[in-house]
Amino acid sequence: MRACESGVSVCLGANETMTDLVLQPATAQLRMLAAGEVSIAELSEAHIRRIERLNPALNAFADFDPERVREQARRLEEQPKATRGPLHGIPVTVKSSIATAGYKCEIGSHNHEGEIPREDAVVVARLRAAGALILGTTNCPEFLMAYETANDLHGRTKNPWDLERTPGGSSGGESAAIAVGMSAAGLGSDSGGSVRVPAHFTGICSLKPTPGRFPGRGHLPPCVGPFSTLGAIGPMARTMEDVQLMFEALGGQDDADPSSPPVQRRGPTLDDLRTQCVGFFEDDGMMPVTQETRAAVTAAADALRKAGFRVERFRPSTLEQLRKLWWTFFVQCGAMFYEPEVRGRRERLSPIFREFLDIADESGPLTAGELLNAWAEMDLIRAKTLEEMRNYPVVLCPVASVPAWKHGEREWMIGGQRVRYLDSVRYTQWFNVLGAPAAVVPVGRWGEGLPIGVQIAARPFEDEVAVGVAAVLDREFGFSAPPLARGQEFRRDIG
């Protein structure tokens, strides 16, 4: 056992001290590695034991091999210090829709069962170059088209706050792993809230970057067509400082990606951030949110005021138009993209993906004229929204109408109004159409303790602003470990 300045001790035979270690922020783990307070082998072993103990309850992983992790740790230990990158030795995970050479990346589908990429996605190659230790790939809903993580290939992933609830989707395996300390940080992807809703449901932090700020090449399926605007690979972690660490280590132009611009990384100071007026709203005027959600947004607004920000009520007038465009591109175009792959194979599909296809069937396929008009309208509505955001370049709002829902739950009564599945998460979808960065931090609690996050969005390419403002809130509120991470029993009577 070794003592360290933070008071954390490393003793792999004692669950309590191992828990302290794996729940430390990634930045703290890096400092401990640099100071020699823990070795890469010890840190990796702590995470291996954590996974072996907790993953059977959560089912967060799609591919995990402890011997492969140990071999990586040995190689990283042997690497000369002069050549080590900014993430050297940090144990991370990758959503199983982001190509990771040597690991199953099956997108939760029997259609891709057993597929193991030979090459890394660009962002995973950067992970390795930065010295990260890849623990494995994490579970997702089939073809990523759901806000609940379940499939017929790897089963259902559960929420560490309550096993009867979902950790969200489509990056639900990633959020569950990070929340309980099975991973220090990781990569998800987001075309409609898929790193933000899971962060909200499990009480961690995340960022959906501006498309192209994080390389998207190597994502499965490819981020092309409308998904080059809607989709982005994004970092997930327990603190915004760790999200920023991942952003700085992995972000930057991919010159082979036409959607990736040569944007210089910025480093705004707190005084710089305070010049950005924050507009906030507790609901969009269409879909109600729980009282606890409203309280979380209000608390976040008050915290920013106390930190010296100018915070005013503001709600873009274009939200419903943005949401309708999201439906056109994500639901209708998404179904059209997948139609050739699933034609004649519907019986092999997971119920959760068949549910998506049923929703898309109600709207029907798009005609060429409808698609062309929607594409043109997207540019016009984005321009109008950005014009309105000139005076409010930062927007604070809910992530969803509700906290983590029970597996299979699809509608809720809020304030006497019925809120349905895809409507409950509309709060994330606007920013995908806008191509804007949006971060999530945990702020409040619901009922018997489920976490509630808030969303901080900024104008496109102002990712550092969204991260910086979110970090102010994270320092005020911050991560709280779920019951399973603390060795406590799950609550089954919530709600």
C-alpha positions in Angstrom: 0.0 0.0 0.0 1.2 3.5 -0.8 -0.1 6.7 0.7 -0.7 9.7 -1.6 -1.3 13.5 -1.1 -5.0 13.2 -1.8 -5.4 10.7 1.1 -6.2 7.9 -1.3 -4.4 4.6 -0.7 -3.8 1.8 -3.1 -4.4 -1.7 -1.8 -5.8 -4.0 -4.4 -6.9 -6.5 -1.7 -9.2 -4.0 0.0 -12.4 -3.1 -1.8 -12.8 0.2 0.0 -9.4 1.6 -1.0 -9.7 0.3 -4.5 -13.1 2.0 -4.8 -11.4 5.3 -3.7 -8.8 4.9 -6.4 -11.1 4.1 -9.4 -13.6 6.9 -8.5 -10.8 9.5 -8.5 -11.1 11.9 -11.5 -8.9 11.0 -14.5 -6.8 14.1 -13.9 -6.2 12.9 -10.3 -5.2 9.4 -11.5 -2.8 11.0 -13.9 -1.2 13.0 -11.1 -0.9 9.9 -9.0 0.8 8.0 -11.9 3.2 10.9 -12.5 4.1 11.1 -8.8 4.7 7.3 -8.6 2.0 6.9 -6.0 0.4 4.2 -8.1 1.8 2.2 -11.1 0.0 1.7 -14.4 -0.2 -2.0 -13.5 -1.9 -1.2 -10.2 -4.3 1.2 -11.7 -5.3 -1.2 -14.5 -5.6 -4.0 -12.0 -7.9 -1.9 -9.9 -10.2 -1.3 -12.9 -10.1 -4.9 -13.9 -11.3 -6.0 -10.5 -13.9 -3.3 -10.5 -15.2 -4.5 -13.9 -15.2 -8.2 -12.8 -17.1 -7.3 -9.6 -19.7 -4.8 -11.0 -20.2 -5.5 -14.7 -22.2 -8.7 -14.1 -24.9 -6.4 -12.5 -24.7 -3.6 -15.1 -23.8 -5.4 -18.4 -22.0 -2.3 -19.6 -19.3 -4.0 -21.7 -19.5 -5.5 -25.2 -15.9 -6.7 -25.2 -13.5 -7.0 -22.2 -10.4 -9.2 -21.8 -8.4 -8.7 -18.6 -5.3 -10.3 -20.0 -5.3 -7.9 -22.9 -5.6 -5.0 -20.4 -2.6 -6.3 -18.4 -0.5 -6.7 -21.5 -1.3 -3.1 -22.5 -0.3 -2.0 -19.0 3.0 -3.8 -19.3 3.8 -2.1 -22.6 2.9 1.3 -21.2 5.0 0.8 -18.1 8.0 0.1 -20.4 7.6 3.1 -22.6 10.3 5.8 -22.0 9.0 8.8 -20.0 10.2 11.2 -22.7 7.8 9.7 -25.2 4.7 9.5 -23.0 1.5 11.3 -24.1 -1.0 13.3 -22.0 -3.3 10.3 -21.2 -0.5 7.9 -20.4 -1.8 5.0 -18.3 -5.4 6.2 -17.9 -7.9 3.4 -18.3 -10.6 4.3 -20.8 -13.5 2.7 -22.7 -14.9 3.2 -26.2 -18.5 2.8 -27.3 -18.8 -0.2 -29.6 -19.8 1.9 -32.6 -16.3 3.5 -32.8 -13.8 1.3 -34.6 -11.2 -0.1 -32.1 -8.8 -2.4 -33.7 -8.9 -5.9 -32.1 -12.1 -5.3 -30.2 -15.7 -6.2 -31.1 -17.5 -3.3 -32.7 -20.8 -4.8 -33.6 -23.2 -1.9 -33.1 -25.3 -4.2 -31.0 -26.5 -6.1 -34.0 -26.6 -9.7 -35.1 -26.0 -8.3 -38.6 -22.5 -7.4 -37.4 -21.9 -10.2 -34.9 -18.2 -11.0 -34.4 -16.9 -8.1 -36.4 -13.6 -6.8 -35.2 -12.1 -3.8 -37.0 -8.5 -4.1 -38.2 -7.9 -0.3 -38.0 -8.7 2.2 -35.3 -11.1 5.1 -35.8 -9.0 8.3 -36.0 -10.0 9.4 -32.5 -9.1 5.9 -31.1 -5.7 6.1 -32.8 -5.2 9.4 -31.0 -6.3 7.8 -27.8 -3.5 5.2 -28.2 -1.0 7.8 -29.2 -1.8 9.8 -26.1 -1.0 6.7 -24.0 -4.5 5.8 -22.9 -5.1 2.2 -21.8 -8.2 0.8 -23.5 -10.2 -1.5 -21.2 -12.7 -2.6 -23.8 -15.8 -1.5 -25.8 -19.2 -0.7 -24.3 -22.7 -1.7 -25.1 -25.2 0.3 -27.2 -28.7 -0.2 -28.6 -28.8 -1.9 -32.0 -27.7 0.5 -34.7 -27.7 3.3 -32.1 -31.3 4.4 -32.8 -32.6 4.5 -29.2 -32.4 6.3 -25.9 -32.2 3.0 -24.0 -29.3 0.6 -24.3 -30.5 -2.9 -25.1 -30.0 -5.4 -27.9 -30.4 -9.1 -28.7 -26.6 -9.5 -29.1 -25.3 -8.3 -25.7 -28.5 -7.8 -23.7 -29.7 -4.8 -21.6 -27.4 -2.4 -19.8 -28.7 -1.2 -16.4 -28.4 2.1 -14.5 -26.1 2.0 -11.4 -28.6 4.3 -9.5 -31.4 1.7 -9.9 -31.2 -1.6 -11.8 -34.8 -1.3 -13.0 -33.9 1.8 -14.9 -31.9 2.5 -18.1 -28.6 4.4 -18.2 -29.9 5.9 -21.5 -28.7 5.5 -25.0 -27.1 5.2 -27.3 -23.9 5.6 -25.2 -25.5 3.9 -22.2 -22.8 1.3 -21.7 -20.2 4.0 -21.6 -22.1 6.2 -19.1 -22.7 3.2 -16.7 -19.1 2.1 -16.8 -17.8 5.6 -16.0 -20.3 6.3 -13.3 -19.2 3.4 -11.2 -15.5 3.6 -11.7 -15.2 0.8 -14.2 -13.6 3.4 -16.5 -11.9 6.7 -15.9 -13.3 8.3 -19.1 -14.4 7.3 -22.5 -15.8 8.0 -25.9 -19.4 8.0 -27.0 -21.3 9.4 -30.0 -24.3 11.7 -30.3 -26.8 12.4 -33.1 -29.7 13.3 -30.9 -28.5 13.3 -27.3 -26.6 10.0 -27.1 -23.7 11.2 -24.9 -25.9 13.8 -23.1 -28.9 11.8 -22.1 -26.8 9.0 -20.6 -24.7 11.5 -18.7 -28.0 13.0 -17.3 -29.3 9.6 -16.5 -26.2 8.4 -14.6 -24.9 11.6 -13.1 -21.7 12.1 -15.1 -20.4 14.8 -17.5 -20.2 14.8 -21.3 -19.7 16.9 -24.4 -21.3 16.7 -27.8 -18.7 18.7 -29.8 -19.3 20.7 -32.9 -19.1 18.1 -35.7 -15.5 17.8 -36.9 -13.9 19.2 -33.7 -13.5 15.5 -32.8 -12.6 13.3 -35.7 -15.6 11.3 -36.8 -13.9 9.0 -39.3 -14.2 5.4 -38.2 -17.5 5.7 -36.6 -20.0 2.9 -37.4 -22.1 3.7 -39.3 -20.3 6.6 -41.0 -21.3 10.2 -40.1 -22.2 11.1 -43.6 -25.0 13.0 -45.3 -27.3 14.7 -42.7 -25.4 12.8 -40.0 -22.3 14.8 -40.7 -24.2 17.7 -39.1 -26.2 15.8 -36.6 -23.5 13.4 -35.4 -20.3 13.8 -33.3 -18.0 11.6 -31.3 -17.7 13.1 -27.8 -15.9 12.6 -24.5 -17.6 11.3 -21.3 -16.2 11.4 -17.8 -17.0 12.1 -14.1 -15.8 15.7 -14.2 -15.8 18.5 -16.7 -12.0 18.8 -16.1 -11.7 15.3 -17.4 -13.9 16.1 -20.4 -11.7 19.0 -21.1 -8.6 16.8 -20.8 -10.0 14.4 -23.4 -11.1 17.3 -25.7 -7.5 18.8 -25.6 -5.8 15.4 -26.1 -8.0 14.1 -28.9 -9.6 17.1 -30.6 -8.3 18.7 -33.8 -8.7 18.6 -37.5 -8.8 15.4 -39.5 -7.6 16.6 -42.9 -9.2 13.6 -44.6 -12.6 14.4 -43.2 -14.5 17.1 -45.3 -16.6 18.0 -42.2 -13.5 18.6 -40.0 -12.4 22.3 -40.1 -9.0 23.7 -39.2 -10.2 25.4 -36.0 -7.5 26.5 -33.6 -8.0 25.3 -30.0 -8.9 28.2 -27.6 -8.3 28.6 -23.9 -10.8 31.2 -22.6 -10.1 32.4 -19.0 -12.9 32.7 -16.5 -13.0 36.5 -17.2 -13.4 35.7 -20.9 -16.2 33.4 -20.2 -18.0 36.0 -18.0 -18.3 38.2 -21.1 -20.7 35.6 -22.6 -24.3 36.3 -21.6 -26.1 33.1 -20.6 -29.7 32.7 -21.7 -31.7 30.1 -19.8 -35.1 28.5 -19.9 -36.7 25.7 -17.8 -38.9 24.3 -20.5 -39.5 24.9 -24.2 -43.2 25.8 -24.0 -44.1 22.5 -25.7 -43.1 19.6 -23.4 -43.2 20.0 -19.6 -40.4 18.9 -17.3 -40.5 17.7 -13.8 -40.4 20.2 -10.9 -37.0 18.8 -9.9 -35.7 19.5 -13.4 -36.9 23.1 -13.3 -35.2 23.5 -9.9 -31.9 22.1 -11.3 -31.9 24.6 -14.2 -32.8 27.5 -11.8 -30.0 26.4 -9.3 -27.5 26.3 -12.2 -28.6 29.8 -13.3 -28.2 31.1 -9.8 -24.8 29.5 -9.4 -23.6 31.2 -12.6 -24.8 34.6 -11.4 -22.9 34.1 -8.2 -19.8 33.3 -10.2 -20.1 36.7 -12.0 -22.0 35.7 -15.2 -24.8 37.8 -16.6 -27.8 35.3 -16.8 -31.1 36.2 -18.4 -34.2 34.5 -19.5 -34.0 33.6 -23.2 -35.5 30.9 -25.4 -34.9 30.7 -29.1 -38.0 31.0 -31.2 -36.8 28.3 -33.6 -36.9 25.3 -31.2 -39.9 23.5 -32.7 -38.6 24.0 -36.2 -35.3 22.6 -35.2 -37.0 19.6 -33.6 -39.1 18.9 -36.7 -35.9 19.0 -38.9 -34.3 16.6 -36.4 -37.2 14.2 -36.9 -36.9 14.4 -40.6 -33.2 13.6 -40.7 -32.7 11.3 -37.7 -36.0 9.3 -37.8 -37.0 9.4 -41.5 -33.6 9.6 -43.1 -32.2 7.2 -40.5 -34.7 4.5 -41.4 -34.0 5.1 -45.1 -30.3 4.7 -44.6 -30.8 1.4 -42.7 -33.5 0.0 -45.1 -31.1 -1.8 -47.5 -29.3 -3.5 -44.5 -32.3 -4.7 -42.7 -34.5 -5.6 -45.7 -35.7 -9.2 -45.3 -34.0 -9.5 -41.9 -36.6 -7.9 -39.6 -37.0 -11.1 -37.6 -33.2 -10.8 -36.6 -33.6 -7.3 -35.3 -33.8 -6.4 -31.6 -37.2 -5.2 -30.3 -35.7 -1.8 -29.6 -34.6 -1.3 -33.2 -37.9 -2.6 -34.5 -39.6 0.0 -32.3 -37.6 2.7 -34.1 -38.6 1.3 -37.5 -42.2 1.3 -36.4 -42.0 5.0 -35.3 -40.3 5.8 -38.7 -43.0 3.9 -40.6 -45.7 6.2 -39.1 -44.0 9.2 -40.8 -43.2 7.3 -44.0 -40.2 7.7 -46.3 -39.2 11.1 -47.6 -39.7 12.0 -51.2 -36.8 13.7 -53.1 -38.6 17.0 -52.9 -39.2 16.7 -49.2 -35.6 15.9 -48.5 -34.4 18.8 -50.7 -36.7 21.2 -49.0 -35.7 20.0 -45.5 -32.0 20.3 -46.4 -32.5 24.0 -47.5 -34.7 24.7 -44.5 -32.1 23.4 -42.1 -29.6 26.1 -43.3 -32.2 28.8 -43.0 -33.4 27.8 -39.5 -29.8 27.4 -38.3 -29.0 30.9 -39.5 -32.0 32.3 -37.8 -31.1 30.5 -34.5 -27.5 31.7 -34.6 -28.7 35.3 -35.2 -30.9 35.0 -32.1 -27.9 33.6 -30.1 -25.7 36.6 -30.9 -26.9 38.2 -27.6 -27.0 34.9 -25.8 -24.1 32.9 -27.0 -24.5 30.4 -24.1 -27.8 28.6 -23.5 -28.7 26.8 -20.3 -31.6 24.4 -20.3 -32.8 20.9 -19.3 -31.4 17.7 -20.9 -34.7 15.9 -20.8 -38.2 16.2 -19.3 -37.6 13.3 -16.9 -34.7 11.5 -15.2 -33.7 7.9 -16.0 -36.8 5.9 -16.8 -37.6 2.3 -16.2 -36.7 -0.2 -18.8 -39.3 -0.2 -21.5 -41.2 2.8 -20.1 -42.4 5.1 -22.9 -44.7 7.8 -21.5 -45.1 9.9 -18.4 -47.6 12.3 -16.9 -46.0 15.7 -16.0 -48.2 18.5 -14.7 -51.3 16.8 -16.2 -49.7 16.5 -19.6 -48.7 13.2 -21.3 -45.1 13.2 -22.4 -44.0 10.5 -24.8 -40.7 8.8 -25.4 -39.0 10.8 -28.1 -40.6 14.0 -27.0 -39.1 13.7 -23.5 -35.6 14.1 -24.9 -36.3 16.8 -27.5 -34.2 19.1 -25.4 -31.0 17.6 -26.8 -32.1 17.3 -30.4 -32.1 21.0 -31.3 -28.4 21.3 -30.9 -27.7 18.4 -33.2 -29.5 20.1 -36.0 -27.7 23.4 -35.1 -24.4 21.6 -35.2 -23.6 23.3 -31.9 -21.5 22.1 -28.9 -23.5 21.1 -25.8 -22.2 19.8 -22.5 -24.0 18.1 -19.6 -23.2 18.3 -15.9 -25.0 16.8 -12.9 -26.8 19.4 -10.8 -29.9 18.1 -9.0 -31.7 15.1 -7.7 -35.2 13.6 -8.4 -37.5 11.8 -6.0 -35.4 9.3 -4.1 -32.1 10.4 -5.5 -31.9 9.9 -9.3 -29.5 12.4 -10.8 -30.6 15.4 -12.9 -28.2 17.1 -15.3 -28.4 20.4 -17.0 -27.3 21.3 -20.5 -24.9 24.1 -21.5 -24.8 24.8 -25.2 -22.8 27.4 -27.2 -22.6 28.5 -30.8 -20.9 26.2 -33.3 -17.1 26.0 -32.9 -17.3 27.6 -29.4 -16.8 24.2 -27.7 -14.3 25.7 -25.2 -17.0 28.1 -24.1 -19.5 25.4 -23.4 -16.9 23.3 -21.6 -15.7 26.3 -19.6 -19.1 27.4 -18.4 -20.0 23.8 -17.6 -16.9 23.4 -15.6 -18.0 26.4 -13.4 -21.2 24.5 -12.6 -19.3 21.2 -12.1 -17.2 22.8 -9.4 -20.3 24.1 -7.7 -22.3 20.8 -7.9 -20.3 17.9 -9.2 -20.2 14.1 -9.4 -21.8 12.0 -6.7 -21.1 8.2 -6.9 -24.2 6.0 -7.4 -25.2 3.4 -4.8 -23.5 0.5 -6.6 -20.2 2.4 -6.8 -20.4 3.0 -3.0 -21.1 -0.7 -2.3 -24.7 0.0 -1.3 -27.9 -1.8 -2.3 -29.9 -0.5 -5.2 -33.1 1.2 -4.5 -36.0 -0.5 -6.3 -38.8 1.6 -5.0 -37.9 4.9 -6.7 -40.8 6.6 -8.4 
